[in-house]
Amino acid sequence: MRGKILLLTGLAAGYVLGAKAGRERYEQIKRTAEKVWNDPRVKTQVDRVEDFARDKAPEVAEFISDNAKKVVSQVSKVTPGGKSSSSGSGSKSTTKSSSTPAAAQSTPKTSSTGASQK
């Protein structure tokens, strides 16, 4: 529903701004928009949406705050001290040593037929 309202609002605004029908057409559209906006059914829905947004605002703020804290803690784990691992300080090695021994790396691989491949 929200998407339809936004679409109609955008179309109406685009038409009003781009219309070449002149001032008379503009005034007609303006009167219609005011009539719709001042309709009691529209006012009731606007009030409901405002109340809903007012009620949910604290929850949204808490959700955003909690997730921002999680992101900061994850980033802090990746880059200790808030510095990039490629800062060039020389105190930490940025290369990882392989966990497999050099002898295991040079052994020939065998295919499913048992033939040696290199």
N, C-alpha and C positions, 0 to 999 in steps of 0.2 A: 504494500500500500504506500509506504514511504517513497519508494522508487517512482511510483506513478505520479505522486504529488510533485516530486522534484522535477520529473520530466515535463509535466504540464506547466509548472511554474517557469521552467527554462524556455519552453516553447512560447509561452505567453510573453515573457520578457524579450525574447528574441524577435517576436513579431512586432511588439510595440516599438522596440528600438529600431527595427529595420523596415517598418511599414512606411510606404510612400502614400498612404491613403489620406494623410493630412491630419490636422488637428481634430476634426470631427470624429474620425475613427478612434483616435487616441482617447478622446473624452468618453466615447462609448465604452471602450475597453476598461477604462479607469472606473466608470460607474458600475460596470458589471463586477469588477474585482472587489470594489468596496461593498457591494451588495452581498457577495459571497462571503467576504471576510466578516461582515457584521451579522451574518446569519446565526441565530442562536445555536443551531446544531454544530456549526464550525467552531463557535466560541466554546461550546462544551468540550469538544474534542481537543482544542488548544489547551484548555485548562487541565484536562486529564493528562496530556503529554507533559505539560509543565510540572504538574505534581509528580508524575512518574520520574522525570529527570531529576527533580529536587530530591526525591527519595533515594534514587540510585547513585547520585553523585558521590556520597561518602564511600560506597562500596567500590565504585570505579577507581576512585583515588587510592584506596587501600590496595586494590588489585595491581594497579600500575606501580605503586611504591614497592610492593612485595616482589614483583617481577624485576623491577630495576635493581633491587638489592641482589637478587639471584644472579643477574647478568654481571654485576660488578664483582661478585664473589667468584664467578666462573672465569672472568677475565683475569682476576688477580691470581688465580691458580695457574693459568697459562703463562702469564708473564709476572714472575715474582718481583715484588718491589715496584711494580708498575713500569718496569723498563723492558725494552725489547731484548730478546736473547742475542741479537746481532748488534749490540751497542758498541762492540769493539773494545771492551774494557780489558779483555785478555784474561780475566780471572776465571772464566768458565769456558769449558770446551763446548763448542756447538756441534761437534761431530759425534755421532753415536758409534760405539764399537759394535761389531757384529756379534751376535750370540752364537753363531755357528763357527766351529774351528776351521782354519784355513784348509786342512786336509779334507774336510767334508765338502768344501766348496769345489775342490779340484777333482772329485771322483766322477768318473764317466756315468752318464745316465743310461739306463737300459730301457728299451721300448717294451711294449707288451709282448713282442716276439722273442725277447731275450737278447736281441742284438745290441751291441754297444754303440752309443751315439756320442759325438763330440760336437 
